[in-house]
């Protein structure tokens, strides 16, 4: 790099000598004739050390800041922005709201926010519902109390839906009626607190042991 700069020197409170405090350097980052490119480099000191680069404005208008960026008003960036240069870096916002006027795509459809339709997609950039999860890896959905007690929901390539509960008291409790127009397959016991009504065909005890237990006072069979 070739260039020239402006050096600022100041006195400290211990002596009358001047000390380097800051500098602004104009440098050529590309020196090839006809292809020159330049940058402005801003250097400061901390802890009495040497001048260290804190900010750079390159030939294309990109601004690189080493350290935090604090703005008392709006901070407007036109074009692409990169925050952090390492996996351990964090982005912290103390604002109570985050406004995204356009769509937001995080990690190539890992999380997608459709701002126009107020939808969220996981695994898809074209959500068709308020929450749309798309994955060929099953199960696609999991709700957990802890790592040992949870339930999963999966959809197969043929459209079959499977609910699976795992835990010390694994099971499903439905507080309202279950209404379905397709086949309902249950692996395990079915306990009904009130009526259990089957409108279409029903098969019980298709595997060994073949047993139906009625704990109530009576059973009504309206047809054969």
C-alpha positions as CSV (number, residue, x, y, z in Angstrom):
1,X,0.0,0.0,0.0
2,X,1.1,3.5,-0.8
3,X,-0.3,6.7,0.7
4,X,-0.1,9.8,2.8
5,X,-1.9,10.8,6.0
6,X,-2.8,13.3,8.6
7,X,-1.3,12.7,12.1
8,X,-2.8,14.1,15.2
9,X,-0.5,14.5,18.2
10,X,-1.7,15.7,21.7
11,X,-0.2,16.2,25.2
12,X,-1.1,14.0,28.0
13,X,-1.4,15.2,31.7
14,X,2.1,13.8,32.7
15,X,4.4,15.7,30.4
16,X,4.7,18.4,27.9
17,X,5.7,16.0,25.1
18,X,3.4,15.3,22.2
19,X,2.0,11.8,21.7
20,X,0.4,10.2,18.7
21,X,-3.4,10.3,19.2
22,X,-5.0,9.5,15.9
23,X,-4.4,9.6,12.1
24,X,-6.3,9.6,8.9
25,X,-4.5,8.0,6.0
26,X,-5.2,8.0,2.3
27,X,-3.7,4.9,0.8
28,X,-3.6,3.2,-2.6
29,X,-4.7,-0.4,-2.3
30,X,-4.2,-1.0,-6.0
31,X,-1.2,0.7,-7.6
32,X,-1.4,-0.6,-11.1
33,X,-1.5,2.2,-13.6
34,X,-5.0,2.7,-14.9
35,X,-6.5,0.4,-12.2
36,X,-5.7,2.4,-9.1
37,X,-8.0,2.0,-6.0
38,X,-7.8,3.9,-2.8
39,X,-9.1,3.9,0.8
40,X,-9.3,6.1,3.8
41,X,-8.0,4.6,7.0
42,X,-8.8,6.0,10.4
43,X,-6.5,5.0,13.3
44,X,-6.7,5.6,17.0
45,X,-4.9,4.5,20.2
46,X,-6.0,2.9,23.4
47,X,-4.2,2.1,26.6
48,X,-1.2,4.2,25.4
49,X,-0.5,1.7,22.6
50,X,0.3,2.2,19.0
51,X,-2.0,3.6,16.4
52,X,-4.5,0.9,15.4
53,X,-6.9,0.9,12.5
54,X,-10.5,1.4,13.7
55,X,-12.3,2.2,10.5
56,X,-11.8,2.0,6.7
57,X,-13.7,3.4,3.8
58,X,-12.7,1.6,0.6
59,X,-12.9,2.6,-3.1
60,X,-16.3,1.0,-3.6
61,X,-17.9,2.8,-0.6
62,X,-17.8,-0.1,1.8
63,X,-17.2,1.0,5.4
64,X,-15.4,-1.5,7.7
65,X,-15.6,-0.7,11.4
66,X,-13.5,-2.6,14.0
67,X,-15.6,-2.5,17.1
68,X,-19.2,-1.5,17.9
69,X,-21.2,1.0,15.9
70,X,-23.4,3.3,18.0
71,X,-25.9,5.6,16.4
72,X,-28.0,8.2,18.3
73,X,-30.4,8.5,15.4
74,X,-31.1,6.4,12.2
75,X,-28.3,4.3,10.8
76,X,-29.0,4.0,7.1
77,X,-26.9,1.5,4.9
78,X,-27.6,1.3,1.2
79,X,-26.5,-2.0,-0.2
80,X,-25.3,-5.2,1.4
81,X,-24.2,-5.2,5.0
82,X,-21.9,-7.6,6.9
83,X,-22.1,-7.7,10.7
84,X,-19.3,-9.5,12.5
85,X,-16.4,-11.5,10.9
86,X,-16.3,-14.6,13.1
87,X,-18.8,-17.2,14.3
88,X,-18.4,-16.0,17.9
89,X,-19.6,-12.5,17.1
90,X,-23.0,-11.4,18.3
91,X,-25.6,-8.8,17.2
92,X,-27.4,-7.1,20.1
93,X,-30.5,-4.9,19.8
94,X,-32.0,-2.9,22.7
95,X,-34.9,-1.8,20.6
96,X,-38.4,-3.1,21.6
97,X,-39.5,-3.6,18.0
98,X,-37.9,-4.8,14.7
99,X,-39.4,-3.5,11.5
100,X,-38.7,-5.5,8.3
101,X,-40.5,-3.8,5.4
102,X,-39.4,-6.5,3.0
103,X,-39.0,-10.2,3.1
104,X,-36.3,-11.7,5.4
105,X,-34.4,-14.9,4.5
106,X,-32.1,-16.4,7.1
107,X,-29.6,-19.1,6.2
108,X,-31.2,-20.1,2.8
109,X,-34.8,-20.7,3.9
110,X,-34.0,-22.0,7.4
111,X,-36.3,-19.2,8.5
112,X,-38.2,-17.0,6.0
113,X,-40.4,-14.0,6.9
114,X,-43.0,-13.1,4.2
115,X,-43.6,-9.4,5.1
116,X,-46.2,-8.9,2.4
117,X,-48.5,-11.7,3.6
118,X,-47.4,-11.9,7.3
119,X,-46.3,-15.5,7.0
120,X,-43.4,-17.4,8.4
121,X,-41.7,-20.3,6.5
122,X,-39.3,-22.9,7.9
123,X,-37.5,-24.7,5.1
124,X,-39.4,-22.8,2.5
125,X,-39.4,-19.3,0.9
126,X,-43.0,-19.6,-0.2
127,X,-45.1,-20.1,2.9
128,X,-48.8,-20.6,2.1
129,X,-50.0,-20.4,5.7
130,X,-49.3,-18.3,8.8
131,X,-46.7,-20.9,9.7
132,X,-45.4,-23.3,7.0
133,X,-42.9,-26.0,7.8
134,X,-41.4,-27.9,4.8
135,X,-38.9,-30.8,5.2
136,X,-38.4,-34.2,3.9
137,X,-36.7,-35.2,7.1
138,X,-39.3,-36.6,9.6
139,X,-40.5,-35.8,12.1
140,X,-40.9,-32.2,11.0
141,X,-42.3,-30.8,14.2
142,X,-41.5,-31.4,17.9
143,X,-42.9,-29.9,21.1
144,X,-41.0,-30.8,24.3
145,X,-41.3,-30.4,28.1
146,X,-37.6,-31.4,28.4
147,X,-35.3,-33.7,26.5
148,X,-37.1,-36.9,27.7
149,X,-40.8,-35.9,27.4
150,X,-42.1,-34.6,24.1
151,X,-44.3,-35.4,21.1
152,X,-43.5,-35.2,17.4
153,X,-45.6,-34.7,14.3
154,X,-44.5,-36.0,11.0
155,X,-45.9,-36.1,7.4
156,X,-44.8,-38.8,5.0
157,X,-44.3,-38.6,1.3
158,X,-47.8,-40.0,0.8
159,X,-49.5,-37.5,3.1
160,X,-49.9,-39.8,6.1
161,X,-49.7,-37.9,9.4
162,X,-48.2,-39.5,12.5
163,X,-48.3,-38.2,16.1
164,X,-45.9,-39.8,18.5
165,X,-45.6,-39.1,22.2
166,X,-42.5,-40.0,24.2
167,X,-42.0,-39.9,27.9
168,X,-42.8,-41.5,31.2
169,X,-46.6,-40.9,30.8
170,X,-46.7,-40.7,27.0
171,X,-50.2,-40.4,25.6
172,X,-52.6,-38.0,24.0
173,X,-55.6,-36.4,25.7
174,X,-58.2,-34.8,23.5
175,X,-60.5,-32.4,25.5
176,X,-62.9,-32.0,22.5
177,X,-64.4,-34.2,19.8
178,X,-62.2,-35.8,17.2
179,X,-63.7,-35.4,13.8
180,X,-62.0,-36.9,10.7
181,X,-62.9,-37.9,7.2
182,X,-60.0,-40.4,6.7
183,X,-58.7,-43.4,8.4
184,X,-57.5,-43.0,12.0
185,X,-55.0,-45.6,13.2
186,X,-54.2,-45.8,16.9
187,X,-51.3,-47.9,18.3
188,X,-52.1,-48.4,21.9
189,X,-55.2,-48.1,24.1
190,X,-58.1,-45.8,23.4
191,X,-59.9,-44.4,26.5
192,X,-63.0,-42.3,26.1
193,X,-64.2,-40.2,29.0
194,X,-67.7,-39.9,27.4
195,X,-69.0,-41.4,24.2
196,X,-66.8,-42.9,21.6
197,X,-68.6,-42.6,18.3
198,X,-67.5,-44.2,15.0
199,X,-69.5,-43.1,12.0
200,X,-67.9,-45.4,9.5
201,X,-66.2,-48.8,9.7
202,X,-64.2,-49.6,12.8
203,X,-61.7,-52.4,13.5
204,X,-60.8,-53.4,17.1
205,X,-58.3,-56.0,18.1
206,X,-56.6,-56.6,14.8
207,X,-53.4,-57.8,16.5
208,X,-52.9,-60.2,19.4
209,X,-54.3,-60.2,22.0
210,X,-57.7,-59.5,20.4
211,X,-59.7,-57.9,23.2
212,X,-62.3,-55.2,23.7
213,X,-62.9,-54.1,27.3
214,X,-66.0,-52.2,28.3
215,X,-65.8,-50.6,31.8
216,X,-69.2,-48.8,31.7
217,X,-72.6,-50.2,32.7
218,X,-73.8,-50.9,29.1
219,X,-72.9,-50.8,25.5
220,X,-75.1,-49.7,22.6
221,X,-74.7,-51.2,19.1
222,X,-77.3,-49.5,16.9
223,X,-76.7,-51.8,13.8
224,X,-75.0,-55.1,13.1
